[in-house]
Amino acid sequence: MWKKLLLVPVWSSLNIALLVFSLAFYAQISAPQQLRSPAIAELTPTGIPELLYAAIPAPENKIKTAVGSADARSEILRQYLIKHESPLYPYSDLLVKVADENRFDFRWMVAIAQQESNLCKKIPENSYNCWGWGIWCLDYSQEAQSCNEMKITKFDSYEQAIINIAPQFKEKFLSKGSRTQAEEVMGTYTPPSDGSWAYGVNQFMSELE
């Protein structure tokens, strides 16, 4: 008889324990994902801890993607200029900025600098003039096939050159007839060219796409 009576409280205790366990488990699986602790982990066979679950990450990647898209043109120029070891590479942002302000393709000034001076690696000393801008021969010797006296427009820095040349380039070479082709620009920028100037500029423009 006493054995039967003893089973009653034991069975009731088991029911209570099961009920408490069930409630705790239900509370865990029903909790919002971001409230769970990201620190719970277990060891993998290699001994490296692995998170069982974690809070949803912040939208950091979306921000980086948006910034990357906005800076794409500057980055394209920067990588191109670094690849060609040009001293213009620190000015990629400025090159895009002045192009936007003057409403012309951001590739123009870099492509012309590539054609005129191998991206500033072959320019008159201390001129910072990579575009052949305002540079011409005042006294050309036909016999020696060389220039005895040059007119050279100089700037104090690459930054000054870019800022000053961009609006003049727009006014003199791109605004007239809304020129967009290198062949059209060549007619006034460097009339003596046999077409090689336009060919080179077009090639460099395509490399920057």
C-alpha positions as CSV (number, residue, x, y, z in Angstrom):
1,M,0.0,0.0,0.0
2,W,2.8,2.5,0.9
3,K,4.5,1.9,-2.4
4,K,1.4,3.1,-4.3
5,L,1.2,6.2,-2.2
6,L,4.9,7.0,-2.8
7,L,4.5,6.9,-6.6
8,V,1.9,9.8,-6.6
9,P,4.3,12.6,-5.4
10,V,7.1,11.1,-7.6
11,W,4.9,11.2,-10.7
12,S,3.7,14.7,-9.9
13,S,7.3,15.9,-9.6
14,L,8.2,14.5,-13.0
15,N,5.2,16.2,-14.5
16,I,6.2,19.5,-13.0
17,A,9.8,19.1,-14.3
18,L,8.6,18.3,-17.8
19,L,6.3,21.3,-17.7
20,V,9.1,23.7,-16.7
21,F,11.5,22.2,-19.3
22,S,8.8,22.6,-22.0
23,L,8.1,26.2,-21.1
24,A,11.8,27.1,-21.1
25,F,12.4,25.5,-24.5
26,Y,9.3,27.2,-26.0
27,A,10.6,30.6,-24.7
28,Q,14.0,30.0,-26.3
29,I,12.7,29.1,-29.8
30,S,10.1,32.0,-29.7
31,A,12.6,34.7,-28.7
32,P,13.4,37.3,-31.5
33,Q,16.6,36.3,-33.4
34,Q,18.4,39.5,-32.6
35,L,17.9,39.0,-28.8
36,R,19.7,35.7,-28.8
37,S,23.3,35.7,-27.6
38,P,25.8,35.4,-30.4
39,A,28.4,34.0,-28.0
40,I,27.0,30.5,-27.8
41,A,29.4,28.2,-29.7
42,E,30.6,24.6,-30.0
43,L,33.9,23.2,-31.0
44,T,34.2,21.8,-34.5
45,P,36.2,18.7,-35.2
46,T,39.2,20.9,-36.0
47,G,38.9,22.7,-32.7
48,I,37.7,26.0,-34.1
49,P,34.7,27.5,-32.3
50,E,31.6,27.8,-34.5
51,L,28.6,30.0,-33.6
52,L,25.3,28.1,-33.3
53,Y,23.4,31.2,-34.1
54,A,24.0,35.0,-34.1
55,A,22.1,38.2,-34.4
56,I,21.3,39.5,-37.9
57,P,24.4,41.6,-39.1
58,A,24.1,45.3,-39.6
59,P,23.6,46.5,-43.2
60,E,27.3,47.5,-43.4
61,N,27.8,45.8,-46.8
62,K,25.0,47.8,-48.4
63,I,26.7,51.1,-47.4
64,K,30.0,50.0,-48.8
65,T,28.4,48.9,-52.0
66,A,26.7,52.3,-52.4
67,V,29.9,54.2,-51.7
68,G,31.8,51.9,-54.1
69,S,29.3,52.6,-56.9
70,A,29.5,56.4,-56.3
71,D,33.4,56.3,-56.5
72,A,33.6,53.9,-59.4
73,R,34.9,56.5,-62.0
74,S,37.5,57.9,-59.6
75,E,38.7,54.4,-58.8
76,I,38.9,53.4,-62.5
77,L,41.1,56.5,-63.1
78,R,43.2,55.9,-60.0
79,Q,43.9,52.2,-60.9
80,Y,44.7,53.2,-64.5
81,L,47.1,56.0,-63.5
82,I,48.8,53.8,-60.9
83,K,49.2,51.0,-63.5
84,H,51.0,53.5,-65.8
85,E,53.0,55.0,-63.0
86,S,51.6,58.4,-63.6
87,P,52.1,61.3,-61.1
88,L,48.5,62.2,-61.8
89,Y,47.1,59.3,-59.7
90,P,46.5,61.4,-56.5
91,Y,44.2,63.6,-58.6
92,S,41.7,61.0,-59.8
93,D,38.9,62.5,-57.7
94,L,39.7,66.0,-59.0
95,L,39.7,64.8,-62.6
96,V,36.2,63.4,-62.2
97,K,35.0,66.5,-60.3
98,V,36.1,69.0,-63.0
99,A,34.7,66.8,-65.7
100,D,31.3,66.8,-64.0
101,E,31.4,70.6,-63.4
102,N,32.2,71.2,-67.1
103,R,29.9,68.5,-68.3
104,F,32.2,66.3,-70.4
105,D,33.3,62.7,-70.2
106,F,35.7,62.1,-67.3
107,R,38.0,60.1,-69.5
108,W,38.9,63.0,-71.8
109,M,41.7,64.7,-69.8
110,V,43.4,61.4,-68.9
111,A,43.2,60.1,-72.5
112,I,44.7,63.3,-73.9
113,A,47.4,63.4,-71.2
114,Q,48.3,59.9,-72.2
115,Q,48.5,60.9,-75.9
116,E,50.4,64.2,-75.3
117,S,52.8,63.3,-72.5
118,N,52.6,59.6,-71.7
119,L,50.6,60.6,-68.6
120,C,52.9,63.5,-67.5
121,K,56.1,61.5,-67.8
122,K,57.3,63.5,-70.8
123,I,56.6,67.2,-70.1
124,P,58.7,70.4,-70.2
125,E,60.6,70.7,-66.9
126,N,58.6,72.2,-64.0
127,S,55.6,72.9,-66.2
128,Y,53.1,70.4,-64.8
129,N,51.6,70.6,-68.3
130,C,50.6,67.1,-69.3
131,W,48.2,68.1,-72.1
132,G,50.4,70.1,-74.5
133,W,48.2,73.0,-73.5
134,G,49.6,76.3,-74.8
135,I,52.8,74.7,-76.0
136,W,53.9,75.5,-79.5
137,C,57.0,76.2,-81.6
138,L,57.9,79.9,-82.2
139,D,60.9,79.2,-84.4
140,Y,61.0,75.9,-86.3
141,S,64.0,74.9,-88.3
142,Q,63.1,72.9,-91.4
143,E,66.8,72.0,-92.0
144,A,67.3,70.6,-88.5
145,Q,63.7,69.4,-88.2
146,S,63.6,70.9,-84.7
147,C,62.3,73.8,-82.8
148,N,64.7,76.6,-81.8
149,E,62.3,78.4,-79.6
150,M,59.2,77.1,-77.7
151,K,56.3,78.8,-76.1
152,I,55.5,76.8,-73.0
153,T,52.5,77.4,-70.7
154,K,53.5,76.4,-67.1
155,F,51.5,75.8,-64.0
156,D,52.5,75.7,-60.3
157,S,51.1,72.2,-59.8
158,Y,49.1,69.4,-61.4
159,E,46.1,70.5,-59.4
160,Q,46.3,74.0,-60.8
161,A,46.8,72.7,-64.3
162,I,43.7,70.5,-64.1
163,I,41.5,73.2,-62.6
164,N,42.6,75.8,-65.2
165,I,42.6,73.6,-68.3
166,A,39.3,71.8,-67.8
167,P,36.9,74.7,-68.5
168,Q,39.0,76.0,-71.4
169,F,39.0,72.5,-72.9
170,K,35.2,72.4,-72.6
171,E,34.8,75.9,-74.2
172,K,37.3,75.5,-77.0
173,F,37.1,71.9,-78.0
174,L,33.9,70.2,-76.8
175,S,31.2,72.9,-76.7
176,K,31.4,73.8,-80.4
177,G,29.0,71.6,-82.2
178,S,28.8,69.3,-79.1
179,R,31.9,67.4,-80.2
180,T,32.2,64.0,-78.6
181,Q,34.5,62.2,-81.0
182,A,38.3,62.4,-80.9
183,E,38.5,62.9,-84.7
184,E,36.4,66.1,-84.3
185,V,38.5,67.4,-81.4
186,M,41.7,66.7,-83.3
187,G,40.8,69.2,-86.0
188,T,41.3,72.1,-83.6
189,Y,43.4,70.6,-80.9
190,T,46.2,69.4,-83.1
191,P,45.4,70.1,-86.8
192,P,48.7,68.8,-88.2
193,S,48.0,65.3,-87.0
194,D,47.6,62.7,-89.7
195,G,45.0,60.9,-87.6
196,S,47.3,59.2,-85.1
197,W,46.3,61.6,-82.4
198,A,42.6,60.7,-82.6
199,Y,43.5,57.0,-82.8
200,G,45.6,57.1,-79.7
201,V,43.0,59.1,-77.7
202,N,40.2,56.7,-78.8
203,Q,42.3,53.7,-77.7
204,F,43.0,55.2,-74.3
205,M,39.3,56.2,-73.9
206,S,38.3,52.6,-74.5
207,E,40.8,51.3,-71.9
208,L,39.1,53.5,-69.3
209,E,35.6,52.1,-69.9
